[in-house]
Each structure stands twice: as structure tokens, then as C-alpha cells.
Amino acid sequence: MIYSTTDTIPGKEIIEIVGVVTGNVVQAKHIGRDIMASLKSIVGGEIRGYTEMLTEARDLAIQRLVASANAKGADAVVGIRFTTSAIMDGSSEIMAFGTAVKLK
């Protein structure tokens, strides 16, 4: 599956728009990460636990987006974007969305 943030795939022609596809994950904080984040906020610097958590969540959202596109018979997903939102205190959602297309 080809997927891209661009609206086209170089060297390929889009022949059909299949529809919008999404992939999302809601991630909750881990108490250990919260403790380390609190300590890190005192001295400053990257909070690696959160960086890793968000990277894993983003990767899972992309996997779900691709699975959704595959289920619709698409060859590619173009125009991929990401959004985040707070669901409740201590958790957030990462959503990937784009347009599933068929290629020539």
C-alpha cells in the first residue's frame, strides 16, 4: 500500500477515489511515564517516554488507516493528515485520515 501526505503519487495516475479512510488510537498515560514527566519538567529536556508513546500511537493509527484502505480495495492513500485531541484527563486520541484511491 502506498500512502503519502501529498495529493498525488509521482509516476502514478489516480483513476478513482474510493473514499475517506481513517485510523485512530486513544492512548492513556502510564503512571511511570507521568512520574518521569514530572521530574523532567523540573529540569527540562525531552520526555522520551511520551515521545515513544506518541510514536507508537501514530504508527498504529497509520496501520489502521492502511487496513481501512485495503478493506475498500484501494491501491493508495493520498493527502494523509494527523490530528490529536484530548478525550479525557490523562488520555488523548491520534487520528490519521486521508483519501483512498485506485491507481492506473
DSSP file with accessible surface (Angstrom, degrees, kcal/mol):
  #  RESIDUE AA STRUCTURE BP1 BP2  ACC     N-H-->O    O-->H-N    N-H-->O    O-->H-N    TCO  KAPPA ALPHA  PHI   PSI    X-CA   Y-CA   Z-CA
    1    1 A M              0   0   79      0, 0.0     2,-0.4     0, 0.0    75,-0.2   0.000 360.0 360.0 360.0 126.7    0.0    0.0    0.0
    2    2 A I  E     +a   76   0A  69     73,-1.5    75,-2.1    64,-0.0     2,-0.4  -0.776 360.0 176.4 -90.1 133.2    1.4    3.4   -1.0
    3    3 A Y  E     +a   77   0A 118     -2,-0.4     2,-0.3    73,-0.2    75,-0.2  -0.999   2.5 166.3-140.6 143.3    0.5    6.2    1.4
    4    4 A S        -     0   0   31     73,-2.1    76,-2.2    -2,-0.4    75,-0.2  -0.996  44.3-131.9-153.0 152.8    1.6    9.8    1.3
    5    5 A T  S    S+     0   0   82     -2,-0.3     2,-0.1    74,-0.3    73,-0.1   0.613  87.7  89.1 -80.3 -12.8    0.9   13.3    2.7
    6    6 A T  S    S-     0   0   65      2,-0.2    73,-2.7    73,-0.1    74,-0.3  -0.389  84.8-124.1 -80.9 164.2    0.9   14.6   -0.9
    7    7 A D  S    S+     0   0  112     71,-0.2     2,-0.3    72,-0.1    71,-0.1   0.527  91.8  36.8 -87.0  -6.2   -2.2   14.7   -3.1
    8    8 A T  S    S-     0   0   90      5,-0.0    -2,-0.2     6,-0.0    71,-0.1  -0.914  74.7-127.1-136.3 165.4   -0.6   12.7   -5.9
    9    9 A I    >   -     0   0   15      3,-0.4     3,-2.3    -2,-0.3    69,-0.0  -0.974  38.3-116.3-113.6 115.9    1.7    9.8   -6.2
   10   10 A P  T 3  S+     0   0  115      0, 0.0     3,-0.1     0, 0.0     0, 0.0  -0.239  98.3  11.8 -54.2 132.0    4.6   10.7   -8.6
   11   11 A G  T 3  S+     0   0   88      1,-0.2     2,-0.3     0, 0.0    -3,-0.0   0.475 112.6  96.0  81.4   0.5    4.6    8.5  -11.7
   12   12 A K    <   -     0   0  112     -3,-2.3     2,-0.5    91,-0.0    -3,-0.4  -0.918  63.8-140.9-123.0 150.9    1.1    7.2  -10.9
   13   13 A E        -     0   0  107     -2,-0.3    91,-2.6    91,-0.3     2,-0.5  -0.941  14.9-135.2-112.9 128.4   -2.3    8.2  -12.2
   14   14 A I  E     +B  103   0A  56     -2,-0.5    89,-0.2    89,-0.2     3,-0.1  -0.715  27.5 172.4 -79.6 122.9   -5.3    8.3   -9.8
   15   15 A I  E     +     0   0A  97     87,-2.4     2,-0.3    -2,-0.5    88,-0.2   0.597  62.7  17.7-107.2 -16.4   -8.2    6.7  -11.7
   16   16 A E  E     -B  102   0A 100     86,-1.3    86,-2.6    88,-0.0     2,-0.6  -0.968  60.9-137.6-157.0 139.0  -10.8    6.5   -8.9
   17   17 A I  E     -B  101   0A 118     -2,-0.3    84,-0.3    84,-0.2     3,-0.1  -0.890  17.1-174.2 -95.0 121.5  -11.4    8.0   -5.5
   18   18 A V  E     -     0   0A  40     82,-2.6     2,-0.3    -2,-0.6    83,-0.2   0.856  46.8 -97.3 -83.7 -39.4  -12.6    5.2   -3.2
   19   19 A G  E     -B  100   0A  19     81,-1.5    81,-3.4     2,-0.0    -1,-0.3  -0.833  48.7 -41.3 145.7 178.0  -13.3    7.5   -0.2
   20   20 A V  E     -B   99   0A  98     -2,-0.3     2,-0.3    79,-0.2    79,-0.2  -0.535  51.2-169.0 -75.8 137.5  -12.1    8.8    3.1
   21   21 A V  E     -B   98   0A   2     77,-2.6    77,-2.0    -2,-0.2     2,-0.3  -0.950   2.6-170.9-127.0 149.9  -10.3    6.4    5.3
   22   22 A T  E     -B   97   0A  61     -2,-0.3     2,-0.3    75,-0.2    75,-0.2  -0.933  13.4-170.9-135.3 160.2   -9.3    6.9    8.9
   23   23 A G  E     +B   96   0A   3     73,-2.3    73,-3.3    -2,-0.3     2,-0.3  -0.953  19.6 171.5-148.1 130.1   -7.2    5.1   11.6
   24   24 A N  E     -B   95   0A  59     -2,-0.3     2,-0.3    71,-0.2    71,-0.2  -0.960  16.6-170.7-141.0 162.2   -7.2    6.2   15.2
   25   25 A V  E     -B   94   0A  12     69,-1.9    69,-2.5    -2,-0.3     2,-0.6  -0.981  16.5-143.8-149.9 138.6   -6.0    5.2   18.6
   26   26 A V  E     -B   93   0A  76     -2,-0.3     2,-0.5    67,-0.2    67,-0.3  -0.949  22.9-164.6-104.0 124.0   -6.7    6.5   22.1
   27   27 A Q  E     -B   92   0A  45     65,-3.2    65,-2.4    -2,-0.6     2,-0.3  -0.927   3.9-155.8-115.0 131.1   -3.6    6.4   24.3
   28   28 A A  E     -B   91   0A  61     -2,-0.5    63,-0.2    63,-0.2    62,-0.1  -0.776  27.3-103.4-102.6 151.6   -3.7    6.8   28.1
   29   29 A K        -     0   0   99     61,-2.7     2,-0.4    -2,-0.3    -1,-0.1  -0.372  28.5-131.7 -69.0 150.6   -0.8    7.9   30.2
   30   30 A H     >  -     0   0  109      1,-0.1     4,-2.3    -2,-0.1     3,-0.4  -0.864  14.7-128.8-103.4 135.8    1.2    5.4   32.1
   31   31 A I  H  > S+     0   0  121     -2,-0.4     4,-2.2     1,-0.3     5,-0.2   0.883 109.6  53.3 -56.1 -37.2    1.9    6.2   35.8
   32   32 A G  H  > S+     0   0   30      1,-0.2     4,-2.1     2,-0.2    -1,-0.3   0.905 109.2  48.2 -64.6 -40.0    5.6    5.5   35.3
   33   33 A R  H  > S+     0   0   55     -3,-0.4     4,-2.6     1,-0.2    -1,-0.2   0.867 109.2  54.2 -67.2 -36.6    5.7    7.9   32.4
   34   34 A D  H  X S+     0   0   48     -4,-2.3     4,-2.3     2,-0.2    -2,-0.2   0.907 107.8  49.3 -64.2 -40.7    3.8   10.6   34.4
   35   35 A I  H  X S+     0   0   97     -4,-2.2     4,-2.1     2,-0.2    -2,-0.2   0.948 113.8  45.3 -63.5 -46.1    6.4   10.4   37.3
   36   36 A M  H  X S+     0   0  118     -4,-2.1     4,-2.8     1,-0.2    -2,-0.2   0.892 111.7  53.1 -65.6 -38.1    9.3   10.7   34.9
   37   37 A A  H  X S+     0   0   11     -4,-2.6     4,-2.2     2,-0.2    -1,-0.2   0.905 107.7  51.2 -63.5 -40.1    7.5   13.6   33.1
   38   38 A S  H  X S+     0   0   73     -4,-2.3     4,-0.7     2,-0.2    -1,-0.2   0.925 112.9  44.9 -63.0 -43.2    7.0   15.4   36.3
   39   39 A L  H >X S+     0   0   98     -4,-2.1     4,-1.3     1,-0.2     3,-0.9   0.918 112.8  51.3 -66.1 -41.3   10.7   15.1   37.2
   40   40 A K  H 3X S+     0   0   82     -4,-2.8     4,-3.1     1,-0.2    -2,-0.2   0.838 101.0  62.0 -66.8 -31.4   11.7   16.1   33.7
   41   41 A S  H 3< S+     0   0   90     -4,-2.2    -1,-0.2     1,-0.2    -2,-0.2   0.781 101.9  53.6 -67.6 -21.6    9.5   19.2   33.8
   42   42 A I  H << S+     0   0  136     -3,-0.9    -1,-0.2    -4,-0.7    -2,-0.2   0.922 122.8  25.3 -75.4 -44.5   11.7   20.4   36.7
   43   43 A V  H  < S-     0   0  116     -4,-1.3    -2,-0.2     1,-0.2    -3,-0.1   0.608 107.3-132.0 -97.8 -14.9   15.0   20.1   34.9
   44   44 A G     <  +     0   0   38     -4,-3.1    -1,-0.2    -5,-0.2     2,-0.2  -0.044  50.9 104.2  86.7 168.6   13.8   20.4   31.3
   45   45 A G  S    S-     0   0   63     -4,-0.1     2,-0.2     2,-0.1    -1,-0.1  -0.459  72.8 -31.1 110.3 177.1   14.5   18.3   28.2
   46   46 A E        -     0   0  104     -2,-0.2     2,-1.1     1,-0.1     3,-0.1  -0.434  45.5-140.2 -70.1 139.7   12.8   15.7   26.1
   47   47 A I    >>  -     0   0   50      1,-0.2     4,-2.1    -2,-0.2     3,-0.6  -0.804  21.7-174.0 -99.2  89.8   10.3   13.4   27.8
   48   48 A R  H 3> S+     0   0  172     -2,-1.1     4,-2.9     1,-0.2     5,-0.3   0.828  76.4  61.2 -60.7 -34.4   11.3   10.2   26.0
   49   49 A G  H 3> S+     0   0   21      1,-0.2     4,-2.1     2,-0.2    -1,-0.2   0.922 109.4  42.4 -59.5 -41.5    8.5    8.1   27.5
   50   50 A Y  H <> S+     0   0   47     -3,-0.6     4,-2.7     2,-0.2     5,-0.2   0.884 112.2  54.2 -72.5 -38.4    5.9   10.4   25.9
   51   51 A T  H  X S+     0   0   58     -4,-2.1     4,-2.3     1,-0.2    -2,-0.2   0.947 111.6  45.0 -59.7 -45.9    7.8   10.6   22.6
   52   52 A E  H  X S+     0   0  105     -4,-2.9     4,-2.5     2,-0.2     5,-0.2   0.909 112.1  52.4 -64.0 -42.0    7.9    6.8   22.4
   53   53 A M  H  X S+     0   0   11     -4,-2.1     4,-2.3    -5,-0.3    -2,-0.2   0.933 112.3  44.5 -61.2 -45.2    4.2    6.6   23.4
   54   54 A L  H  X S+     0   0   67     -4,-2.7     4,-2.7     2,-0.2    -1,-0.2   0.875 111.5  53.2 -70.4 -34.7    3.1    9.1   20.7
   55   55 A T  H  X S+     0   0   50     -4,-2.3     4,-2.5    -5,-0.2    -2,-0.2   0.937 111.1  46.6 -63.3 -45.2    5.3    7.4   18.1
   56   56 A E  H  X S+     0   0  108     -4,-2.5     4,-2.2     2,-0.2    -2,-0.2   0.917 113.1  49.5 -62.6 -42.0    3.7    4.0   18.8
   57   57 A A  H  X S+     0   0    1     -4,-2.3     4,-2.5    -5,-0.2    -2,-0.2   0.920 111.2  48.9 -65.0 -42.3    0.3    5.6   18.7
   58   58 A R  H  X S+     0   0   98     -4,-2.7     4,-2.3     1,-0.2    -2,-0.2   0.930 111.0  50.2 -63.8 -42.8    0.9    7.3   15.4
   59   59 A D  H  X S+     0   0   78     -4,-2.5     4,-2.3     1,-0.2    -1,-0.2   0.901 111.3  48.6 -62.3 -40.6    2.3    4.1   13.8
   60   60 A L  H  X S+     0   0   54     -4,-2.2     4,-2.3     2,-0.2    -1,-0.2   0.907 108.8  53.1 -67.0 -39.4   -0.8    2.2   15.0
   61   61 A A  H  X S+     0   0    0     -4,-2.5     4,-2.2     1,-0.2    -2,-0.2   0.919 110.0  48.5 -62.0 -40.6   -3.1    4.9   13.6
   62   62 A I  H  X S+     0   0   24     -4,-2.3     4,-2.8     2,-0.2     5,-0.2   0.918 109.0  52.9 -65.2 -43.0   -1.3    4.5   10.2
   63   63 A Q  H  X S+     0   0  127     -4,-2.3     4,-2.3     1,-0.2    -2,-0.2   0.917 111.4  46.6 -58.0 -41.5   -1.6    0.7   10.3
   64   64 A R  H  X S+     0   0  116     -4,-2.3     4,-2.2     2,-0.2    -1,-0.2   0.873 110.4  52.8 -70.0 -36.5   -5.4    1.1   10.9
   65   65 A L  H  X S+     0   0    0     -4,-2.2     4,-2.3     2,-0.2    -2,-0.2   0.945 111.0  46.9 -61.3 -47.2   -5.7    3.7    8.1
   66   66 A V  H  X S+     0   0   24     -4,-2.8     4,-2.8     1,-0.2    -2,-0.2   0.911 110.6  52.5 -62.9 -41.5   -3.9    1.3    5.7
   67   67 A A  H  X S+     0   0   57     -4,-2.3     4,-2.3    -5,-0.2    -1,-0.2   0.912 109.1  50.2 -61.7 -40.1   -6.1   -1.6    6.8
   68   68 A S  H  X S+     0   0   36     -4,-2.2     4,-1.1     2,-0.2    -1,-0.2   0.914 111.4  48.0 -64.2 -41.7   -9.2    0.5    6.2
   69   69 A A  H  <>S+     0   0    0     -4,-2.3     5,-2.4     1,-0.2     3,-0.4   0.909 111.0  51.1 -65.8 -41.9   -7.9    1.4    2.7
   70   70 A N  H ><5S+     0   0   93     -4,-2.8     3,-1.7     1,-0.2    -2,-0.2   0.907 105.7  55.6 -60.3 -42.4   -7.2   -2.3    2.0
   71   71 A A  H 3<5S+     0   0   90     -4,-2.3    -1,-0.2     1,-0.3    -2,-0.2   0.799 107.9  49.7 -62.4 -26.6  -10.7   -3.2    3.0
   72   72 A K  T 3<5S-     0   0   98     -4,-1.1    -1,-0.3    -3,-0.4    -2,-0.2   0.395 118.8-111.6 -91.8   0.8  -12.1   -0.8    0.5
   73   73 A G  T < 5 +     0   0   32     -3,-1.7    -3,-0.2    -4,-0.2    -2,-0.1   0.710  62.0 157.5  79.3  21.7   -9.9   -2.2   -2.3
   74   74 A A      < -     0   0    7     -5,-2.4    28,-0.2    -6,-0.1    -1,-0.2  -0.379  39.4-155.2 -79.2 156.8   -7.7    0.9   -2.6
   75   75 A D  S    S+     0   0   71     26,-2.6   -73,-1.5     1,-0.3     2,-0.3   0.616  76.3   1.7 -98.3 -22.8   -4.2    0.9   -4.1
   76   76 A A  E     -aC   2 101A   0     25,-1.8    25,-2.8   -75,-0.2     2,-0.4  -0.975  57.8-133.1-157.1 164.9   -3.0    4.0   -2.2
   77   77 A V  E     -aC   3 100A   0    -75,-2.1   -73,-2.1    -2,-0.3     2,-0.3  -0.998  27.9-173.3-127.5 125.8   -4.0    6.7    0.3
   78   78 A V  E     + C   0  99A   9     21,-2.7    21,-2.9    -2,-0.4   -71,-0.2  -0.776  58.8  30.8-115.6 162.2   -3.2   10.3   -0.5
   79   79 A G  E    S-     0   0A  13    -73,-2.7   -74,-0.3    -2,-0.3    -1,-0.2   0.805  74.4-174.7  65.7  33.5   -3.5   13.5    1.4
   80   80 A I  E     +     0   0A   6    -76,-2.2     2,-0.3   -74,-0.3    18,-0.2  -0.351   5.0 176.5 -66.1 135.7   -2.8   11.9    4.8
   81   81 A R  E     - C   0  97A 113     16,-2.6    16,-2.2    -2,-0.1     2,-0.4  -0.927  18.4-140.8-133.3 161.2   -3.1   14.2    7.8
   82   82 A F  E     + C   0  96A  88     -2,-0.3     2,-0.3    14,-0.2    14,-0.2  -0.941  16.9 179.3-123.7 146.7   -2.9   13.7   11.5
   83   83 A T  E     - C   0  95A  68     12,-2.3    12,-2.9    -2,-0.4     2,-0.3  -0.979   8.4-159.8-142.0 153.5   -4.9   15.2   14.3
   84   84 A T  E     + C   0  94A  97     -2,-0.3     2,-0.3    10,-0.2    10,-0.2  -0.947  11.0 173.9-130.1 154.1   -4.9   14.9   18.1
   85   85 A S  E     - C   0  93A  50      8,-1.7     8,-3.2    -2,-0.3     2,-0.5  -0.984  34.8-110.6-155.2 152.5   -7.4   15.6   20.7
   86   86 A A  E     - C   0  92A  87     -2,-0.3     6,-0.2     6,-0.2     3,-0.1  -0.753  26.0-176.9 -84.0 126.6   -7.9   15.1   24.4
   87   87 A I  E     -     0   0A  90      4,-1.3     2,-0.3    -2,-0.5    -1,-0.2   0.871  67.8 -29.4 -88.8 -47.1  -10.5   12.6   25.2
   88   88 A M  E >  S- C   0  91A 132      3,-0.9     3,-2.2     0, 0.0    -1,-0.5  -0.938  93.1 -53.4-157.5 173.8  -10.4   12.9   29.0
   89   89 A D  T 3  S+     0   0  162     -2,-0.3     3,-0.1     1,-0.3    -3,-0.0  -0.358 126.6  15.0 -58.6 122.6   -7.9   13.8   31.6
   90   90 A G  T 3  S+     0   0   23      1,-0.2   -61,-2.7    -2,-0.1     2,-0.3   0.468 115.7  75.3  94.5   0.1   -4.9   11.6   31.0
   91   91 A S  E <   -BC  28  88A  14     -3,-2.2    -4,-1.3   -63,-0.2    -3,-0.9  -0.993  50.7-176.3-143.8 153.8   -5.7   10.3   27.6
   92   92 A S  E     -BC  27  86A  34    -65,-2.4   -65,-3.2    -2,-0.3     2,-0.4  -0.964  19.5-127.5-144.5 160.9   -5.6   11.6   24.0
   93   93 A E  E     -BC  26  85A  33     -8,-3.2    -8,-1.7    -2,-0.3     2,-0.5  -0.898  10.7-162.5-111.2 138.8   -6.5   10.4   20.5
   94   94 A I  E     -BC  25  84A  11    -69,-2.5   -69,-1.9    -2,-0.4     2,-0.4  -0.992  14.9-172.7-115.5 127.1   -4.3   10.4   17.5
   95   95 A M  E     -BC  24  83A  47    -12,-2.9   -12,-2.3    -2,-0.5     2,-0.4  -0.979  11.8-164.3-122.9 134.7   -6.2   10.1   14.2
   96   96 A A  E     +BC  23  82A   0    -73,-3.3   -73,-2.3    -2,-0.4     2,-0.3  -0.942  18.8 172.9-109.7 136.6   -4.7    9.7   10.7
   97   97 A F  E     +BC  22  81A  75    -16,-2.2   -16,-2.6    -2,-0.4     2,-0.3  -0.987   7.3 139.9-144.0 153.7   -7.0   10.3    7.8
   98   98 A G  E     -B   21   0A   4    -77,-2.0   -77,-2.6    -2,-0.3     2,-0.6  -0.950  50.1 -75.2-169.2-173.1   -6.7   10.6    4.0
   99   99 A T  E     -BC  20  78A  47    -21,-2.9   -21,-2.7    -2,-0.3     2,-0.3  -0.913  36.3-142.2-108.5 120.9   -8.3    9.7    0.7
  100  100 A A  E     +BC  19  77A   0    -81,-3.4   -82,-2.6    -2,-0.6   -81,-1.5  -0.632  30.0 177.1 -80.7 133.9   -8.2    6.1   -0.5
  101  101 A V  E     -BC  17  76A   1    -25,-2.8   -26,-2.6    -2,-0.3   -25,-1.8  -0.924  30.1-127.6-135.8 161.3   -7.7    5.9   -4.3
  102  102 A K  E     -B   16   0A  63    -86,-2.6   -87,-2.4    -2,-0.3   -86,-1.3  -0.893  28.9-146.3-105.7 141.8   -7.2    3.4   -7.1
  103  103 A L  E      B   14   0A  24     -2,-0.4   -89,-0.2   -89,-0.2   -91,-0.0  -0.777 360.0 360.0-109.4 153.8   -4.2    3.8   -9.4
  104  104 A K              0   0  169    -91,-2.6   -91,-0.3    -2,-0.3    -1,-0.0  -0.534 360.0 360.0 -78.6 360.0   -3.7    3.1  -13.1
